[in-house]
Structures are given as structure tokens and as C-alpha cells.
């Protein structure tokens, strides 16, 4: 159900360190020492703020959404945080009558989530997302006795756990392109990822 074709993530946070050269009284270098000032406790420079946009559409269907996130860079390799996503969908359904009328599934998907990302080697990272998916929508039904359509309102939920691997490619400054492939492992029938062996998304990020 999720057709993610473009994701834009904007992240903030860079560690800053200072180095100091120490010299003897003669002016000649006696030894070289790097002094790294480490911040303890909460560091606002490590705060991650961002979000994603998704859009996929055709002549008679559309899927569009937004997914803001907040997180914290716990170490240089490991980041984690929270997010919430919203997705609207309008998809054509098969015609259950003999009139060949196009009918649609329309609905909303809300998915609060917890995410984590760990860089294992240079620009290669492992990624994990746990979602609680809440899906509500209107679906067409057909009464063969009256030869008329009617609307079925439905609200379902599911849990989704996605694991995957990704890579970022710097393109200048703090800006990078990235792509990742994930697989949903819980396999609940109501999951929006049901029937999708792999989920791919890609985009541009700053400060990741």
C-alpha cells in the first residue's frame, strides 16, 4: 500500500572538536597533543529533526503522505528516535457488477513508529523501524439483488517490524543521497506491507 517514491530527510547535528598544539619555550614543538572537548549530558547539536514526503499517482489513483521524525545521535554510528506518518490513498477496485463502473478504495493510514539506524562501515548502515499501523477507509460493496453499490466502512490495525540495509552517498557539503531496502518480518495480514517481500525508498538527506 505504501508507494514511497521520494523521501526528503533533513537532519541537524555535527560533533565539533578542537585541537591544540603545544610548544616548548624555544618555540620548537615539544609534543603534539589533540585535546578533544567532549560534551556530557544532552547535546542539542546531536538532535535530529526531519521528515519524509511520499507521492505516487496515476490517471485514476493516488497515494500521498508525510512522515515527520525526531531523534538523537547517541554515538557517531548510532541514531534513534520517534516518528509519525500519515498516508492518504485512493485506489481503483475491480468491478463487482456487470456495468463496468470504476469504483474506488479510499482511506487513511496513520503509523506512529520507532526507528533506529546504525552505520556498520563508512556509508553503509543497518536500519530498523517498528510501526503501529492504523488503517481506516471506505470500500465498495455490491448488492446483486438491487444491482447497486454500497459503501463499507472499515477500520483495522496491525504491527509492522522492518529490518534492512542502506547506503548514503555524499554529493557535496553535508548533503547526501541515500537508499535503503527493508523487509517486514512480522507478516500480519492487515499490515500495509503484506505481500511485499522488499520495501525500497530513497531520497536526499542533510547531516545524516
Protein Blocks (a to p, Z undefined) as FASTA:
>chain_A
ZZcfbdcdddeddddddddddddfkopafbdcddddddehjdfklpccdddddddddfkb
ccddddddddddfblmbccdddddddddddddddfbfnopacddddddddddddddddfb
hjaccdddddddddddddddddfklopacddddddddddddddddddddfehjbccdddd
dddfklpaklckgoiabacdddddehZZ
